Amino acid sequence: MKKKRGYQTKRHALVGYAFMAPWIIGFLLLTAWPFFNTFYLSFFNVQRTVAGWEQTFAGAANYNTAFLGNPYFVTNLIAFMVMQAAYAPAIVVISFMLALLLNRNIKGRGVFRALFFLPVIVMSGPVMHQLMTSGGLTSVGIETMTLYNMVYQFAPWLANALVFLFENYSVVLWFTGIPIILFISGLQKIDTGILEAARIDSASNWQILWKITVPILKPTIMVGFILTVVQLAGYTLNPVLPMIHDAINETHAGLGLGSAFAWVYSAVVLVLIGFVYVLLKEPKESNVAVKLRQRTWADRR
């Protein structure tokens, strides 16, 4: 009987890998190979000539140019991190709030969900870029509002951050589509019995939100944060991406300098993802707690 179960388990695993095989092959050929080849090219000066591509070993010269020789790369990299710090929390928080509202039993709930996801489908990167450069998505006069003046008296940095978010509210709403779906899916998987038990114990909606809903959705919040960081990293108005594209077309270093820019940029994105993971990951249960739980379970049996 055990051999039969082991055979079925292996068979199911092989079937799963067979379904995953196209993605694995595509990942290795279209993502993994270019990723590591870019690292290799970052140590060369790559030029396009009549005879083809010529590579000249340059050592760490491209990285020296990125950090010391180019006056704009580090500045734009810092601007990108500031953009992540301003946009990512706002997008996740607004997505979570909208998901709570859209998960309620209201009339036309499906229509409202479609409306919030529609910008993800319709407004592609070039369309958003054209609208923002033409000033069609910005709001003016935020500095004249009473709320701004009140906040500015106590925290000028917070007031300036609010101005930045209000002036780019369309970008925030544009990135909320997919996180809203993630949060709605997570909310629908919460056991309603837990919520009913909390209400019977006279827990308020605010207590249920912070002590039950948010802790249960913590893994979903982490996924939403990581997804938002990755989406913003590929955003068309990202100040670093144009520099990478321009460096590739340079005649001196070419692909080598662009590859160095790309690797430094990728390292920064990975650090941001790691920071989000460490901040929101589930705490590891201690060995004492695990043994105590196992002993309790054995006593019940």
C-alpha positions as CSV (number, residue, x, y, z in Angstrom):
1,M,0.0,0.0,0.0
2,K,2.8,2.4,0.9
3,K,4.6,1.6,-2.5
4,K,1.4,2.4,-4.3
5,R,1.0,5.7,-2.5
6,G,4.7,6.5,-3.2
7,Y,4.1,5.7,-6.9
8,Q,1.1,8.0,-7.1
9,T,2.9,10.8,-5.3
10,K,5.8,10.6,-7.9
11,R,3.3,10.4,-10.7
12,H,1.5,13.5,-9.5
13,A,4.8,15.3,-9.2
14,L,5.8,14.4,-12.7
15,V,2.5,15.6,-14.0
16,G,3.0,18.9,-12.2
17,Y,6.5,19.4,-13.6
18,A,5.1,18.5,-17.1
19,F,2.6,21.4,-16.8
20,M,5.4,23.7,-15.5
21,A,7.9,22.7,-18.2
22,P,7.0,25.4,-20.7
23,W,7.4,28.1,-18.1
24,I,10.6,26.6,-16.8
25,I,12.1,26.4,-20.3
26,G,11.0,29.9,-21.1
27,F,12.4,31.3,-17.8
28,L,15.8,29.6,-18.4
29,L,16.1,30.8,-22.0
30,L,14.4,34.2,-21.8
31,T,15.1,35.4,-18.3
32,A,17.9,33.5,-16.5
33,W,20.3,33.4,-19.5
34,P,20.0,37.1,-20.4
35,F,20.2,37.9,-16.6
36,F,23.6,36.3,-16.1
37,N,24.9,37.2,-19.6
38,T,24.2,40.9,-18.6
39,F,26.5,40.4,-15.6
40,Y,29.2,39.1,-17.9
41,L,28.8,42.0,-20.3
42,S,29.1,44.5,-17.5
43,F,32.8,43.9,-17.3
44,F,33.4,44.6,-21.0
45,N,33.2,47.5,-23.4
46,V,30.8,46.3,-26.1
47,Q,30.7,48.2,-29.4
48,R,28.9,47.6,-32.6
49,T,31.2,47.7,-35.6
50,V,31.0,46.7,-39.2
51,A,32.3,43.3,-38.4
52,G,29.7,42.8,-35.6
53,W,29.9,43.2,-31.8
54,E,33.4,43.7,-30.4
55,Q,34.1,43.0,-26.7
56,T,37.0,44.5,-24.8
57,F,37.6,43.6,-21.2
58,A,37.3,46.6,-19.0
59,G,37.2,45.2,-15.5
60,A,35.2,47.3,-13.1
61,A,35.5,50.4,-15.3
62,N,31.8,50.4,-16.1
63,Y,30.9,50.3,-12.4
64,N,33.3,53.1,-11.7
65,T,31.6,55.1,-14.4
66,A,28.2,54.3,-12.9
67,F,29.0,55.5,-9.4
68,L,31.8,58.1,-10.0
69,G,31.9,59.0,-13.6
70,N,28.3,59.6,-14.4
71,P,26.8,62.5,-12.4
72,Y,23.2,61.5,-12.9
73,F,23.0,57.7,-12.3
74,V,23.3,57.8,-8.5
75,T,21.0,60.8,-8.3
76,N,18.3,59.0,-10.4
77,L,18.8,55.9,-8.3
78,I,18.1,57.8,-5.1
79,A,15.0,59.4,-6.8
80,F,13.8,55.9,-7.7
81,M,14.1,54.7,-4.1
82,V,12.2,57.8,-2.9
83,M,9.5,57.1,-5.5
84,Q,9.3,53.5,-4.1
85,A,9.0,54.8,-0.5
86,A,6.3,57.2,-1.5
87,Y,4.2,55.1,-3.9
88,A,4.5,51.5,-2.6
89,P,2.9,52.0,0.9
90,A,0.2,54.3,-0.5
91,I,-0.7,51.8,-3.3
92,V,-0.9,48.9,-0.8
93,V,-2.9,50.8,1.8
94,I,-5.4,52.2,-0.8
95,S,-5.7,48.8,-2.4
96,F,-6.5,47.2,1.0
97,M,-9.1,49.9,1.8
98,L,-10.7,49.5,-1.6
99,A,-10.7,45.7,-1.2
100,L,-12.5,46.0,2.1
101,L,-15.2,48.2,0.5
102,L,-15.5,46.0,-2.7
103,N,-15.8,42.8,-0.6
104,R,-18.9,44.1,1.1
105,N,-22.3,42.8,-0.1
106,I,-23.4,45.9,-2.0
107,K,-25.4,46.3,-5.2
108,G,-23.3,46.6,-8.4
109,R,-20.2,45.1,-6.6
110,G,-19.0,43.4,-9.8
111,V,-19.3,46.7,-11.8
112,F,-17.2,48.6,-9.2
113,R,-14.6,45.9,-9.2
114,A,-14.4,46.0,-13.0
115,L,-14.0,49.8,-12.9
116,F,-11.1,49.7,-10.6
117,F,-9.4,47.0,-12.6
118,L,-10.1,48.6,-16.0
119,P,-7.1,51.1,-15.9
120,V,-4.8,48.1,-15.7
121,I,-6.1,46.8,-19.0
122,V,-6.7,50.0,-20.9
123,M,-4.0,52.4,-19.7
124,S,-0.7,51.0,-20.9
125,G,2.6,52.5,-20.1
126,P,2.8,54.8,-23.2
127,V,-0.7,56.0,-22.7
128,M,0.0,56.9,-19.1
129,H,3.2,58.6,-20.1
130,Q,1.4,60.7,-22.7
131,L,-1.3,61.7,-20.2
132,M,1.2,62.6,-17.5
133,T,3.5,64.6,-19.7
134,S,0.6,66.6,-21.0
135,G,-0.6,67.4,-17.5
136,G,-3.9,65.6,-17.9
137,L,-3.6,63.6,-14.7
138,T,-2.3,66.1,-12.2
139,S,-4.2,68.3,-9.8
140,V,-3.2,71.8,-8.8
141,G,-3.8,74.0,-5.8
142,I,-3.1,71.4,-3.1
143,E,-0.8,73.8,-1.3
144,T,-3.7,76.2,-0.8
145,M,-5.8,73.8,1.1
146,T,-6.3,74.2,4.9
147,L,-5.4,70.5,5.5
148,Y,-2.0,71.0,3.8
149,N,-1.2,74.1,5.9
150,M,-2.2,72.3,9.1
151,V,0.0,69.3,8.4
152,Y,2.9,71.5,7.2
153,Q,3.0,73.3,10.6
154,F,3.9,70.0,12.3
155,A,5.6,67.9,9.7
156,P,6.7,69.6,6.5
157,W,8.1,66.4,5.0
158,L,4.7,64.7,5.5
159,A,2.9,67.6,3.8
160,N,5.2,67.5,0.8
161,A,4.7,63.7,0.6
162,L,0.9,64.3,0.5
163,V,1.3,66.9,-2.2
164,F,3.3,64.4,-4.2
165,L,0.7,61.7,-3.9
166,F,-2.2,64.0,-4.6
167,E,-0.5,65.4,-7.7
168,N,0.0,61.8,-8.9
169,Y,-3.1,60.2,-7.7
170,S,-3.9,58.6,-11.1
171,V,-0.6,56.7,-11.0
172,V,-1.5,55.4,-7.5
173,L,-5.0,54.2,-8.7
174,W,-3.4,52.7,-11.8
175,F,-1.3,50.3,-9.7
176,T,-4.1,49.3,-7.4
177,G,-5.9,46.9,-9.8
178,I,-4.0,43.7,-9.2
179,P,-3.4,44.3,-5.4
180,I,-7.2,44.8,-5.0
181,I,-7.8,41.4,-6.5
182,L,-5.2,39.8,-4.2
183,F,-6.8,41.4,-1.1
184,I,-10.3,40.5,-2.2
185,S,-9.2,36.9,-2.7
186,G,-7.6,36.9,0.8
187,L,-10.6,38.4,2.4
188,Q,-12.9,35.8,0.9
189,K,-10.8,33.0,2.4
190,I,-11.0,34.2,6.0
191,D,-13.2,31.8,8.0
192,T,-16.4,33.6,8.8
193,G,-16.7,31.6,12.0
194,I,-13.7,33.5,13.4
195,L,-15.4,36.8,12.6
196,E,-18.7,35.8,14.1
197,A,-17.0,34.5,17.3
198,A,-15.2,37.9,17.6
199,R,-18.5,39.8,17.2
200,I,-20.2,37.5,19.8
201,D,-17.3,38.5,22.2
202,S,-18.3,42.2,21.6
203,A,-15.3,43.0,19.4
204,S,-15.7,46.1,17.4
205,N,-15.1,46.3,13.6
206,W,-11.8,48.2,14.3
207,Q,-10.6,45.5,16.6
208,I,-11.6,42.7,14.2
209,L,-9.7,44.6,11.4
210,W,-6.4,45.0,13.3
211,K,-6.4,41.8,15.4
212,I,-7.9,39.3,13.0
213,T,-8.1,40.5,9.4
214,V,-4.7,42.2,9.1
215,P,-2.7,39.3,10.8
216,I,-4.4,36.7,8.6
217,L,-3.8,38.8,5.4
218,K,-0.1,39.5,6.4
219,P,1.2,37.1,3.7
220,T,-1.1,38.7,1.1
221,I,0.1,42.1,2.1
222,M,3.7,41.0,1.6
223,V,2.9,39.7,-1.8
224,G,1.1,42.9,-2.7
225,F,4.1,45.0,-1.5
226,I,6.6,42.9,-3.6
227,L,4.3,43.0,-6.6
228,T,4.1,46.8,-6.3
229,V,7.8,47.2,-5.9
230,V,8.4,45.1,-9.1
231,Q,5.7,47.0,-11.0
232,L,7.2,50.4,-10.1
233,A,10.7,49.1,-11.1
234,G,9.4,48.6,-14.6
235,Y,7.4,51.8,-14.7
236,T,7.9,53.9,-17.9
237,L,8.5,57.2,-15.9
238,N,11.1,55.5,-13.7
239,P,14.2,57.9,-13.9
240,V,16.7,55.0,-14.1
241,L,15.3,53.0,-17.0
242,P,15.9,55.8,-19.6
243,M,19.5,56.0,-18.5
244,I,19.9,52.2,-19.1
245,H,18.4,52.5,-22.6
246,D,20.6,55.5,-23.5
247,A,23.8,53.8,-22.2
248,I,23.2,50.8,-24.5
249,N,23.3,53.1,-27.5
250,E,26.5,54.8,-26.5
251,T,29.5,54.3,-28.8
252,H,32.2,53.9,-26.2
253,A,31.0,51.4,-23.6
254,G,27.6,50.5,-25.2
255,L,26.1,47.3,-23.8
256,G,28.8,47.0,-21.1
257,L,27.9,50.3,-19.4
258,G,24.1,49.6,-19.8
259,S,24.6,46.2,-18.3
260,A,26.4,47.7,-15.3
261,F,23.6,50.2,-14.9
262,A,21.1,47.4,-15.1
263,W,22.9,45.2,-12.6
264,V,23.2,48.0,-10.0
265,Y,19.6,48.8,-10.6
266,S,18.5,45.2,-10.2
267,A,20.6,44.9,-7.0
268,V,18.7,47.9,-5.5
269,V,15.3,46.4,-6.5
270,L,16.3,43.0,-4.9
271,V,17.4,44.9,-1.7
272,L,14.0,46.6,-1.6
273,I,12.2,43.2,-2.1
274,G,14.3,41.7,0.7
275,F,13.5,44.5,3.0
276,V,9.8,44.0,2.4
277,Y,10.2,40.3,3.0
278,V,12.1,40.7,6.3
279,L,9.6,43.3,7.5
280,L,6.4,41.4,6.7
281,K,7.4,37.7,6.9
282,E,5.7,35.5,9.5
283,P,7.8,35.1,12.7
284,K,9.4,31.7,13.0
285,E,7.8,29.6,15.7
286,S,10.2,28.6,18.5
287,N,11.1,25.0,19.1
288,V,9.6,25.1,22.6
289,A,6.2,26.2,21.2
290,V,6.3,23.5,18.5
291,K,7.1,20.8,21.1
292,L,4.4,22.0,23.4
293,R,1.8,22.0,20.6
294,Q,2.9,18.5,19.6
295,R,2.6,17.3,23.2
296,T,-0.9,18.8,23.6
297,W,-2.0,17.2,20.4
298,A,-0.6,13.8,21.5
299,D,-2.4,14.1,24.9
300,R,-5.7,14.8,23.1
301,R,-5.3,11.7,21.0
